[in-house]
Amino acid sequence: MGPDNRPVSCSVGMNTCGAGFWCHFGANQQTTVCCPGRVYVNVCPVGSPLLDASNRPVPCTFGANSCGDGYWCHLGLVPDEYQCCPGEPTVPGACQGLPEVQGELGAPAPPATRYYYDEAEMACKPFIYNGRKGNQNNFLTLEDCEQTCNGESA
């Protein structure tokens, strides 16, 4: 809360909240506000996310190799759940037989259509992703899947 007892708005992806606060990603700018002392949500299916110097998950972007060796970019349903998780990188991990994983409910957004690579059919297919604890075989778009795994849509 600000000095006038009103919520303080913030920007996801930029640390615009003060020390001890975090940015809650709401449905719109009016509900994207600073909240006190949250421990991060671990969205990784195995282990814990890569943390920065302030003990927050390192944000990542698909295709940019933003996580480094030994990690892959978990693509959550909201930007603050794009976290570097321990494991084999998306390439080649996603393209070598990992099944699609629907993940767990709990993300601050409704389940969404994503795409996975079906190694047996050598094609990218849609599935519904719940938001947390998925694996590397999870692409935001059909084009991302096809470009990464050289598959064709089914």
N, C-alpha and C positions, 0 to 999 in steps of 0.2 A: 504494500500500500504506500502511496505517496503521502506527502505532508497533509494533503486535504482528505485523507482516508479514501481515496479513489484508487482503483487498480492502476499500476504503471504498465503501459504497453511496451512491447519489446519486438525484436526482430529475430526470428529463428535463424541460426547460422552465424549470428554476430553476438558476441557477449555484451549485450546492452543492459543487462541486469547487474546490480551491485553484488559484492561478495556475499556468499551465503544464499543467493537466489538463483533461480533457473527460469528459463523462458518456456512457459506452457504454450504449445502450439494449438490454438483454438480453431474454430470453424471459419473465423474471419478476423480482421485486424482488431476489432473491439474485444474479442475474447482471447487474443494472443497477448498474455500478460505475464509479468514477473511473479513468481511464487517462491516462498521461503524454503530453504534447506532440503531439497530433494536428493535422495540417493538415486543415481542413474538406474534406468531399467536395462537389465542385461537381456538383449534380444538374441544372443548367440545360441545356437543349438548345442554347442560343446564349449566348455571353458568360459572365459570372460573376455570382453572386448579390450582392445588396445586402448590404454588410457594416456592422456596428455599430462603435462606437469601439474595441472590443477585437478587431477583425478577425475576427469570427465572423459567419456568415450571420444576417441579421435573420429571426426566425421570423415566420410568418404564419398566418392562418386564412382559410378560404374564406368569401366573402360579406361580410367585414368591411372590405374595402378597406384592409387593413393594410399594404400595400406602397407605396401612393402612386403618383404619376404616373410613367409609363414602366416600370412593373413589374407583374407578375402573380404570384399565389401558386401555386408548384409544389407539388402535393399528393403527397408521397412516400408510401412504405409505412410509415414510422415518423416520429414527430413531429419529430426533428431534421433530417429531410429535407423539411420544409415550409419552403421558402425562397422569397424574393422574387427572381424572375428578370427580366432585362430583356426588354421587349417590350410589345405591346399588352395592355391589361387583359383578363381573362377575358370580361367583357362589354364590347364585343360580339364580341371575338375568337372565342370558342368557337362562337358561334351563326351565324357568317358563312362557313361552308364549310371550316374547318380540318378535315383528316381526323383520325381517331383515330390515335394513335401508341402502339404497344405499349411503347415505351421500351426501356431496356437493363437487363439483369440486373445484380445486384451489391448491391442493397439488403439490409440485414440482416433481411429478412422474405421469405416466399414471395410469388410473384406473386398478384395479387388481382383480383377482378371489379370493374370500374369501368364508368362509363357515358359515352357520347359522343353528341353531337347530330349526326344525319345530316340535313344541310340539304336534300338532294334529296327525302327522304321526310318531312321535317319531323317527325321522331320521335327519341326518345332510345333508344339501343340499348346492350346490354352488350358489353364486350370484356375481355380479360385484360391487365392492366397489369403490367409487369415491375419498375417502381419508380423508374427514373431516366431523365432526358432526354425526358420526355413534353412535351406542349404544353398550351395552355389548354383544349382540348376534352377534358377529363378530370374527371369528377365522381365524388365518393365514393358518392353515392346516385342512384337514379332520380329521386327527388323533387327533389334539387338541380338535376339536368339539366333537368327539366321546368319548374321554377320560373324558372330562369335563361333558358332559350331558348323558353319557352312551347310546348314540344313535347309530344307524346303518346307513350307507350311503344309500341314495336313488338311 
